[in-house]
Amino acid sequence: MHLSQKQTTQDKNWIKAIFILPFNVVVVIPALILFFSEQKVELKFNLLSAFGALSFGIGLALVVCTVMLFKNLGKGSLAPWNPPTKLVLQGPYLYVRNPMISGVGGMLLGEVILFLNDDLAFWLLIFCLANALYIPYSEEPGSLKRFGKDYEQYLKNVPRWIPRLTPWKK
């Protein structure tokens, strides 16, 4: 396969992964939840909604940053069917092992706060529980097989959910 064809295929896989995973989790499913919710959907602008917007914005920035790190340094995507082939040990990954999931969670929390909707809060809970099971039982063992001792050392030094105060130095 020609280099530009290979790059085009990688870009398509990367874009597909973004639309299948975070876009559905943060946009499609919440929109459907709000559409079918029996609660009145109302967006008010006040201090609380500013906090929701801030949470969403920080989460979005974290997702964009980590997805770009996976693409450019990890040579893969956020999707389990196209994981990074190189261990990414830069940026937010030096503080916490799952900043991408934290970013998506921040976006979902922002939506919960913006819309004050119980059904969205339940969706956030499902998202958190699913990742609390998937990451230690599937993602981390797979990464350990792909990256070996480097990842094992990373596991020992960088927490899964609560960020370190200082960046980890390998």
C-alpha positions in Angstrom: 0.0 0.0 0.0 1.3 3.4 -0.9 2.2 5.7 2.0 -0.5 8.3 1.2 -3.1 5.5 1.0 -2.0 4.1 4.3 -2.2 7.6 5.9 -5.7 8.1 4.4 -6.8 4.7 5.9 -5.4 5.7 9.3 -7.1 9.1 9.2 -10.5 7.4 8.3 -10.1 4.9 11.1 -9.2 7.7 13.5 -12.2 9.8 12.5 -14.5 6.8 12.6 -13.3 6.1 16.2 -14.1 9.6 17.3 -17.6 9.5 15.9 -18.3 6.0 17.2 -17.0 6.6 20.7 -16.8 10.1 22.3 -19.2 11.7 19.8 -21.9 9.1 20.6 -21.2 9.1 24.3 -21.3 12.9 24.7 -23.6 14.1 21.9 -25.9 11.5 20.4 -26.9 9.6 23.6 -27.4 12.7 25.7 -29.4 14.3 22.9 -31.6 11.2 22.8 -31.9 11.2 26.6 -33.0 14.8 26.7 -35.4 14.2 23.8 -37.1 11.3 25.5 -36.8 12.6 29.1 -40.0 13.3 31.0 -38.2 16.1 32.8 -38.6 19.6 31.4 -35.4 20.4 29.4 -34.3 23.9 30.3 -31.0 25.7 30.0 -30.6 28.6 32.4 -27.6 30.9 32.5 -26.3 31.4 36.0 -23.3 30.6 38.1 -24.1 26.9 38.1 -24.4 26.8 34.4 -21.1 28.6 34.1 -19.5 25.8 36.2 -21.2 23.2 33.9 -19.8 25.0 30.8 -16.4 25.1 32.4 -16.5 21.4 33.2 -17.6 20.7 29.6 -14.8 22.9 28.2 -12.0 21.5 30.3 -13.2 17.9 29.4 -13.3 18.8 25.7 -9.8 20.2 25.8 -8.6 17.1 27.6 -10.2 14.8 25.0 -8.8 16.8 22.1 -5.3 16.8 23.6 -5.3 13.1 24.4 -6.8 12.0 21.1 -4.1 14.1 19.3 -1.4 12.5 21.4 -2.7 9.0 20.6 -2.8 9.9 16.9 0.6 11.7 16.6 2.7 9.9 19.2 0.9 6.6 19.8 0.2 5.9 16.2 -3.3 4.7 16.9 -6.7 5.9 18.0 -8.8 5.9 21.1 -10.7 2.8 19.8 -10.0 -0.6 21.2 -9.9 -2.0 17.6 -7.1 0.4 16.7 -5.1 1.0 19.9 -1.8 3.0 20.0 1.2 1.0 18.9 3.5 3.2 21.0 3.1 4.0 24.7 2.2 7.7 25.1 4.0 9.2 28.1 3.5 12.9 27.6 1.2 15.6 28.6 -1.7 14.6 30.9 -0.6 11.0 30.7 2.3 11.9 33.1 -0.3 12.8 35.8 -3.1 10.2 35.3 -3.5 7.0 33.3 -6.9 7.8 31.8 -7.1 11.5 31.0 -9.2 10.8 27.9 -11.9 9.1 30.0 -11.6 11.9 32.6 -12.2 14.4 29.8 -15.3 12.6 28.5 -16.5 12.3 32.1 -16.0 16.1 32.6 -18.0 16.7 29.4 -20.9 14.5 30.7 -20.7 16.2 34.1 -20.9 19.5 32.4 -24.1 18.4 30.6 -25.6 17.2 33.8 -25.0 20.5 35.5 -26.1 22.6 32.4 -29.4 20.7 32.0 -29.9 19.6 35.7 -31.4 16.3 34.3 -31.6 13.1 36.3 -31.5 10.9 33.2 -28.2 12.5 32.1 -26.8 12.0 35.7 -27.8 8.3 35.3 -26.0 8.1 32.0 -22.9 9.6 33.6 -23.1 7.0 36.3 -23.4 4.2 33.7 -20.4 5.7 31.8 -18.3 5.7 35.0 -19.2 2.2 36.0 -18.6 0.8 32.6 -15.1 2.3 32.5 -14.4 1.3 36.1 -14.9 -2.3 34.9 -13.5 -2.1 31.3 -10.2 -0.3 32.0 -8.7 -2.6 34.7 -10.1 -5.8 33.3 -9.6 -5.3 29.5 -7.7 -2.1 28.6 -4.8 -2.4 31.1 -4.1 -6.1 30.5 -4.1 -5.4 26.8 -1.7 -2.5 27.2 0.5 -4.6 29.5 0.8 -7.2 26.7 1.6 -4.6 24.0 4.0 -2.4 26.0 5.5 -4.8 28.6 7.8 -3.6 31.3 7.4 0.1 30.3 3.7 -0.1 30.9 4.2 -2.1 34.1 6.4 0.7 35.5 3.8 3.2 34.4 1.1 1.3 36.2 3.1 1.4 39.4 3.8 5.2 39.2 0.8 6.9 37.7 -2.7 6.6 39.2 -5.7 5.4 37.2 -8.2 8.1 38.2 -6.8 10.7 40.7 -4.0 12.7 39.1 -0.6 13.1 40.6 0.4 16.5 41.8 3.6 16.4 39.8 4.4 14.8 36.5 5.9 11.3 36.5 9.5 11.1 35.3 10.5 7.8 33.9 
